[in-house]
Amino acid sequence: MLYLERTPAQPLAEFVRMLWYARGTDVAHSRERVLPTGRVQVILNLARDFLLDCPEGGPDRRMPPGLVIGARSTYEIVDTSDMADLIGIVFEPGGFGIFAGDAVDLFSNCSVDLEAVWGGSACSLRDRLRELMTPELRLRCLENFLRTWIAPRLTRHGPWQAPQVAFALQAFECGADAATVRDVARQIGWSERRLSQVFRESVGFSPVVWRRLQRFQRAVQQLHAGADVRWVELALDCGFYDQSHFANEFKAFSGVDATTYSAGRTLWANHIAVK
């Protein structure tokens, strides 16, 4: 398995967390469970003209080769054959709006044909990427495309994210000490309802769901690192009320318990091998 990441330069880094490339033709298992991060991604299959959708309990179906993977609050199952030649973009929370030109929550828990969002540019981009010979050139090409995309929009429209949303995102970062939605709304002078609406349209989920996802992700990162921590300590450190709260939330977001996650860890924290 070849896997590379690229951190873009400013001003793109304000909107995009990373670009990545994967090439894996020798994966031992055919399916992986992908855990929710709450972040929007774009993926492009460079090996074949489709991506596979693998719903549990139903037949696989072919999707377009370029997709917007909206922010998710539940896991999905992917086919590892898609990783033969795959490139993608992970957006910062609130960063996808400038590329979508619409409310980000319209994409949440959905996979949308990239051409429906970016038009013919999506097809042209994929064609250019497939012509390049090395992963490094492909990642550089993808970064240049995104930088060119946002330049006129930044000039024309100015800031895309309300400073109140940026403040809220930072306030929700800390584990057990994270501010409540009510605290943040009071600090910025908004009602909880107003904060919830603007935050959801910018990030993809309400502040309540976002905080739950961040607690879950803190636990995932600790488990993936192989931290030898008691469940109670891990639960409290990540912001859960107690071990029972942690267990219920972990199962709700991942579909498995924490022990199963640890046994099925892969190269990526948010991917679990499906036997």
N, C-alpha and C positions, 0 to 999 in steps of 0.2 A: 504494500500500500504506500503510495506517494501522497503526501499531504503538505500543502504550503499555505501560509497565511501572509497577507500584506496589509499593513496599516497605512491608510492613505494620508497624504499631506493636507494641511489646511488650504482652503476652507472646507474641503470635502470631509475632513475628519470630524467636523461639527455634526455631520449628518450620518456618516457611515462609520461603523465600528471596525469592520475589517472586510477584506476580500479574501476568498479562499479558493483553493483548487484541490481536487481529489482525483487520483487515478488508482483504482483498485480492481484487479482482475482475478485476484486469488483469495477473496474473502471466504472464510470457512463456512459461513452461514448465509442463507438466502434472504433473510428478513432481519430488520432491526426496528426496535421500538424507539421512536424519537420523542423525547420529553419536551414539554412546553417551556419556552423561555419568556414568552410575552413580546418577543422582538420580531419585526417583519424581516423576511428574507426574499431575495430573488435568486432563483437557480436556473441554470442553462445546461441542458444535456448536449454535449458536443460529440458524443459517440453515435447517437441514433436520433431519429426524428420524433421521439416521444419520451415521456416519463411515465412511470407506472404508479397508479393509485391502488393501494392494497387495503381496502376496508376489511376489518375483521368480520368473518362470517359471510363474506360475499366474494364474488369473482374479481380478479384484478381487471382494471380498465386503463386504457391508454389516455394520457393527458398530453397537452401540447408540450414541446420540448423546452419552452421557456415559461416559467411560472412565477407569479408573485405569491409567496407563501405568507398569508396574513398572520398577524400576531395570534398565537394559539394559547388556549387555556386548557387544552387536553392533549394527550399524546396522539401520535399517528404511527402507522406501520409503513415502512418503505422497503422496496426491493433493492438489495445490494448490487444488482446488475446495473442499476442507474449510476453507480459510482465508477464505472469504467472510464469515464472522461467527463467530469462534472466541475462546473465553476459556479461560484455564488457570491452574494453580497449579504452581509448582516448589517442592518441599519441600527443606529442609535435610537433609544426611545424618543419618539417625537420626530425622528429624522426622515421618515418616509414621506411625510406630507408634501415636501417640495417636489418629489418625484411622482407623486400620485395626482397632485392637483385637486385633491378631494379629501374628505374626512377619512382618517386612517381606520376608524372603527368599521367602516363599510367593508373592509377586507378581513376583519378578524374571524378566525376559525374557518377561513375559506382559502382555496387555491384558485387563482385567477390567471387566465391566459395573459402572458406578458404583453402580447400584441394589442390586447384590449386596453392596456394602460399606456404603453409607449408607442403604439402604432407601428408603422413600418420600420422605425428605428430599431425595434427589438429584433426583427429578422435580419437587418443589416449588421447589427452588432454580432449576432451569433455566427453569421457567415464570415465576418472578419476574424473572429476568435478561432474558428475551425481552420482557417488558412495559416495561422501561426504555428510554429513548430515546437516551441518550448512553453512550459507552464509560466515561466517568468515573463515572457513576452505577452502571453495571454492576460496575466494579471495587470501588467502595465497598460495594455490596450483597454481593459475594462475600467481601470482608474481614469484614463484619459477621456473615455466616453462619458463617465459620470461627471467629471470636472467640466467638460464642455456643456453637458446638460444643465447644470445648475447655474453656470455663469450668468446667462441673461436673466434668469429668474431671480437671482439675488439682486441684480441691478434694478430690475423692474419692480419687485415687490418688497424688498427689504427683509427684515427678520420674519421667519416662518413660524417660530414657536413663541407663544406668549411667555414673558419672563416669569409669570406666576406658575406656569407648568414646569419650567426649568427649576424653580425654587422648590416646588413640590417633589419633583423627582429626586433632588438632592436630599430633601428632608426624609424621604422614605428609604434611603440607602442603608442606614444603620440597622443592625440586627434587633436585639431586644430593646434597644433604646430609640428605635424609630418613632418619629412623631405620628400621632393619629391624624386621620383626615380632618377631624374637627379642629385640632391644633393648627394645622397648616392653613385651613380656610380662615381661621381667625387671624392668623399672622399676616395673610395677604389682603385681608379685608373683603373677602368674598363669602357668600353663603356656601354651605357644603354642596347644595344642588348645582350652583354655578361652577364650582370647582370640578365637580364630577363630570359635568357636560363638556367643558373645555378640555379637561384632561383626557376623557374618553375619545374625543374627536382627534386629538393630537397624538396620543399614545396607542390607542386601540382598545383599552379597557378602562373601567372606572378605577379610581384610586384604591377602592377596597379590594378589587380583584388583583390589581397590580401589586399591592402589598403582600397578598397571599402568594402570588407567583414568586416574589423576591425572597420570601421566607423559604419556600420550597427550593429555589435555586441555591440558596446558601447551604441548605442541607445536602443537595446533590453534589456541590463542589467539594464539601468536606468528605462525603462518602467516596467520591471518585479519587480523592487524594489518598484514600486508604487510612484516614485518621482513625487511630485507636481510641475512640471516645465512647463513654457510656451513653446510651440512648437518651437518658434524662438530661445529661449535660449538653449533648448536641441539640436537643429540642429547645432548651432554654437559651442557649447561645445563639440559635438561629431566629429566635423571636416567637417560638411557639409557647402556648400556655403551659403545656406539660407533655409527657411522653404520649399520652393518648391522642392529644391534639395533633402532634407531629405524625403519628402513625396514620390517622384518618386523612390528613391533608396529603401526605405522601401518596397514599393509595388513590385518592381522588384525582390527583394530577397525573400520576404515572401509570395507573392500572395495575401496579405490582407493589409489594411491600419492600421495605428498605433492604432486607436480607437478600431478596431475589435480585434487586438492583446490584448490590455489591458482588453477587456471584456472576452476573452477566455483563460486567463492565467491559467497555471497548476502549479504543483510542480516544474517543470523544466522551466527555462527561455526560452529554445528553443523549447518547445512543446506547441501547442495551441489545445484546444479541438475542434473537428469538429462536429458540430451539426448534 
